[in-house]
Amino acid sequence: MSRRRNRDRTCDPRLVRPMLYRLSYPPVYKTAHCFVEYNEMILLSIKEKSKIINHAKRETPYECCGIIAGVDARITEIYEIKNLPSDDPRIAELKIPEDRTVRYMMDPKEQFQALRNMRERNLTMMGIYHSHPHSQAFPSATDVRLAFYPNVFYLIISLAETVPSLRAFFIVDQKITEEKIEIIETRS
Ligand SMILES: [Zn+2]
């Protein structure tokens, strides 16, 4: 059976606990609107694309990170989340590389607020984004190792070239599959 047909909106507790370590610590999964409903394609407006790229640029030389939410395939909200600094005790606790220029770890408090906001507005968490200030928009070995969410896509923004690039992936069982992003005009 294909990965697509296998998708299930329910939260398997065996998956949820390890998955949330990437997103935050301590886990806040009980509050989460889990997880993405599978979409054939990701629809990203020019406005939201710019918002993500601007966030990445502002945080350089550090990686930026955040959550992408929406309805169906359409991304409607970008939540910018603070990338925890190297001296945060949770970094050592979770054996995450200290250097924020090559990794991200979301601030759990801000993540909690984003998840609550999503729930109130009936939005679905669709993806997690982060930036690669100096490397290509492709999951690093660390990204793959710590990709615990099979049901959200990982959007990576690269600032390595003059023109920033965005690519989206599903990472399931260490296997990377690229997902198509369609850039659309904003109607508002
Ligand atoms: Zn990365």
Residues whose N, C-alpha, C, O or C-beta is under 5 A from the ligand:
A	BS01	ZN	S140 D143
